[in-house]
Amino acid sequence: MKKACRILLNFLLFIGCFLICSASNTPIVQVHSGAISGGFEYTYNGRKLYSFIGIPYASPPVQNYRFKEPQPVKPWLGIWNATTPGSACLGPDYESIPNIIGQEDCLYLNVYTPKLPQNNMSSDLMNVVVYIHGGAYMSGEGISYSPQYLLDDNDFVYVSINYRLGVLGFASTGDSVLPGNNGMKDQVAALKWIKQNIVVFGGNPNSVTITGMSAGAGLFNRAILQSGSAFCHWSYTENVDQKTKYVAKLLGCPTTNSVDMVECLRSRPGTDITKSFINFMPWKYNPFSPFGPTVEVAGDEKFLPDIPEKLIPYDIPVLMSVTQDEGLIIAMFIIHDNGLNELNNNWNEYLPHLLDYNYTISNENLRSKIAQDIKNFYFGDKPISKETIGNLVEMISDRLFGYAVSKAAQYFAAKNTAPVYFHEFGYSGNYSILASIDPKSYSRGSNVTHSDETNYVLKKNVFPVHDNEEDTNMIKSMVNIWATFIKNGEPDIGNSEIWLPVSKKPVDPFRFIKITQQQTFEAKEQLNHRNYAFWSSLPLTEFHEVNIPEDIKTEL
C-alpha cells in the first residue's frame, strides 16, 4: 500500500509540475533516475540552447562512499531542478593557496542541446561532445567551459562533467582496499550515464566524441586531446600508495593496515585531506600534479591495468594539439615570485621538482648530471634570468607537454588504423590565461600558453566574449576544425592546404599543421618535434614496469 501511494504521489508531483512548467515553457526531460527541468542559454550569436546543469550522475562520494568507486545515482521524487550548477569537487584555489574550494558532493554534469527530440526519433539524434576539464587532476570543474561558440552553428549535444580531484580522487593503498583512480572512474561513470540517458536530450549515444584540455584527455567514438596525453609524465603518478600513507600519518591515522587507514581517513574532514597536497609540492607548487592516475595492481574493475606504453589504444580517430608556448603559465609563477634567482642558485635541487622527475631518475648517482645536461641543452653557459626566460619557457614546454604529446600521437598512429591529426596553436588574441595572472604581462600577439587554444572553441567563465574581428575569425576556424572532426573524423581547415595525418611509421618526420598569428595553416614536418630526441635520451623511468596479474579486467 505504501509503495502504491509513493508511486501515485510521484506521478501526481510530476504531472503537476509538468503542467506548470509546460505553461512557462520550461524544458523537462525524463532520465533513468527521474524527471529534470532545465533552462535556457544563448550562444555567441544568440542561438537559443536548452541547458540542464547540475545533474547528478552518481551518488555523492561522502561518508562511507568516500574513497569508493562511484556508486549509481539514486532515483528522486518529483522533478530535479537542473538550473543551478553542482559544486566543484574539492581542490585548491590557486588564487589564494592554501585555501580550498568545492565540496565532496560534486559528481554532477551539465548538458546543453540546441533542440530536444520529438518522440526520441533516432533519425534526429545529434553527435555528442563530452568535455573533461583540465587542472592537473587537482582542480577545476566542468561548468567553467560552456559551448557558446561550438554550438553557434552546429547541432551537437554538449556535456561537461565534474570528477573527484587530488587525494580524494586518486589516493591508493596499492591493494584491493583502495586500488586508486577513483577520479578517472568517475569519468567512466559519467560516460556510462551519457550512454544511457543522452537520447532524451537529442544526443546519439553511438556517436560520442570525448575531448579535454591538459588532464582532461567502448564509450566513445572519437577523441580530441589538447595539451596533454597519457604519455605526459604528470599524467602517470608515482608512489601514490606511499603518498597516501603520508597523508594518513599527517592526519593521525594508522598506516600499517589498509582497512584501518582508509576507515580512519573517512572520519577526517575532506578539506583537511585535500589541503595535504601542499606537502608534495616542495618548490613553488611544483610538481603541479602530485596525485593522479596510477596502475592498479588489485581490484575487480581496473581503469589503468598497466603502464600506458604497454596498453593498446582504442582504434578511433584522434585530434591532438599543443600550444606554441605551453610552459609559460608555469614560468610566470616563477618569474613573479623571485623564482628565477632561486632556480639559478639551486638548479640541481629545484629542477627535479619543476620538471617532475625527482622520483624517476634511473640511477641516483646521475641526479646532478641530468640536471646539468638539461641546463646545458637549453641555456648553454647562460644563467637563469629575465634575459633567458624564453629558454626557460621552451624547456618547460618541451618537458611537461610537447614531446610527450607528439610521442603519444606517433604511438597512436603506429598502433591504429584510424588517423591521428596534430596541430600546434600559435595564435595570440585579446584574451589569455596569462592576463588573469598579470594583465600587464600580456598583449595581443605575444606568447600562446597552456589552455589558450580552448578559448576559441568553448566559452571560459573567466573571460568575456571575444569582441574583435580577428578573434571572431579564429573562433570560426577552430570551431570548424572541431565540428568537422566530430562529424567525420577528419578536421577541415577550409583551404587548399592538405592536413595529412601523422605517419604510421615512427621513423618518418612528424607531420602537423601550425596555426599562426596571421591565421594561416602551415603544413610542417619535423624529425625532432619539441626536442623529442633529447628527452628520450635521458635516463628517466617515467613509466616503470609494474607486476600485473595476467587475468585483468579493464573498465573501458
Secondary structure, DSSP 8 states (H G I E B T S, - for coil): -HHHHHHHHHHHHHHHHHHHHHHTT--EEEETTEEEE-EEEE-TT--EEEEEEEEE-S----GGGTTS--------SSEEETBS----BSEE-TTSTT-EE-BS---EEEEEES---STT-GGG-EEEEEEE--STTTS--GGGEE-TTTTSS--EEEEEE----HHHHH---SSTTS-S-HHHHHHHHHHHHHHHHGGGGTEEEEEEEEEEEGGG----SEEEEES--TTSGGGS-S-HHHHHHHHHHHTT---S-HHHHHHHHTTS-HHHHHHGGGGG-TBTTBSS-SS-----SSSSSBS--S-GGGS----S-EEEEEETTTTHHHHHHHHTTTHHHHHHHTHHHHHHHHTT-TT-BS-GGGHHHHHHHHHHHHHTT--SSGGGHHHHHHHHHIIIIIHHHHHHHHHHHHH-SS-EEEEEE----S--HHHHH-GGG--TTS---TTTGGGGTSEETTS----SHHHHHHHHHHHHHHHHHHHHSS---SSS-------SSTTS-EEEEEE-TT--EEEEEESSGGGHHHHHHS-B-TT------SS--B--
